[in-house]
Amino acid sequence: MKATPGEKVFSVFNYGIILIFAVACLYPFLYIVATSFSSNRAVVSGEVFLWPVEPNAEAYKRLIREGQIFSSMWNTVVLTLVGTALNMICTVLCAYSLSKKRLDGRGIFMAIIVFTMMFSGGMIPNFLLIRNLRLMDTYWALWLSGLQSTYNMVVLRTFFQAIPDSMEEAAQIDGASDPYILFRIVLPLSGAALATITLFYAVGWWNAYFGPMLYISSSEKYPLMVRLKSMLDTATNMRITNEMGDEVAIAQETYRAATILISTLPIICVYPFLQKYFVKGVMIGSLKG
């Protein structure tokens, strides 16, 4: 069907708006990349725009020599893997239980859980609780205080409710127990929703800053975002010696840009492979029937 002149103009207008938004979203990242590979003189004089000027990798060499950001990245990997696993175990078990109409007091339990979305104990009571439990300066202070997201649990519960009851009833007639039904029937049918919720949790742990800053005091246990903030606060213009024995100046902005790029690179590499689950998982989990 041939498009009318008005439809063509409308399409061009839409593509133009989308292109403007795409450039606006992409430019900050390209600028960070260009700054991290540019020379001290180019950065200080403001010559960097979308591509490196007088390219060099001295800022990255400085980061590798220090090694702090890579040890913090390992801490973040541990924090993310264990935290996400604990989150998914609690979220799946809670969501599956609350999705069953035969659960006595289901409405009361659900009301209590949803209540926490609107009201919480606050930062100071949480801090006192963690301190009295003697969990300060341990990752358990973070894992236990962030064990479950009510929003993610509600989304997953709604998804479980959309699975036909006839499938579970047929399994029960064959003698299947609730754990068997959950792990052999429900979870295999919930791949998109589980992937979406897992990604939500993982990105949250990877970007965690306030909790670790509040509960972690040992610098060797700092996760990536706390280490990044510390490095950015203390970064100054510096000079290092390259392989040729010459001193090379590193601008504060170059060092900061290299630090930011290294910290975001893992998520950038993983996200494109999992992005398709976002819309699919959340939209399916938001419908019933």
C-alpha angles and dihedrals in degrees: 000000000000116000118238121236089255092053091049092052090047091051092049090049091050093048090048093053091046091049091051092051091046092052091046090053095043100043098074091053093047090048091052091050092048093047093049091057098040129099125258092249094052094048095047092047092049097240096132115102119142103339135040119273115213090356120227137149099217093123091056091047089054091051092049092049092051092047094192096114092053094051088049089049089056089050089052092049090054091045091049098045097046094038093049092047092051091045093052094047093052095040095049094046093046094044094048093049094048092047091066117091091204091067108110113233093012093146093052093049091048093049091051092050094046089049088067090062090066103032132032138172093255134235099289097050089047091050092049091048093052091047094049090049087054092235097128115132092017131105089234087074087064098038096049096042091051099037096133142010113221091208093054091046092052091050092050092045090054090050092051090050090057092061108100114258090219091073093056093042090054090051092048090052087056089053100260117157126220094261090051092049092048098048100033102035114015101041096046088054092049101059097126094047093045092049091050095049091044090053091049091053095043094051090047092054093044091054095040111138115142097051095049091044089053100044107024116076103161111091092213089061096050113128120224100271095050090047090047092053091048093050093047092050093052099037115121135164105289143177127223134181116245129209091276092057094251123132114243123195119227118200119225090239092052092052092048092048092051090049093050093047094051092049094051098040097086093054091045090054095048101038099070091059093051101033093093090065094060100075095030096049099042095044093050091047091052095059130075129198 
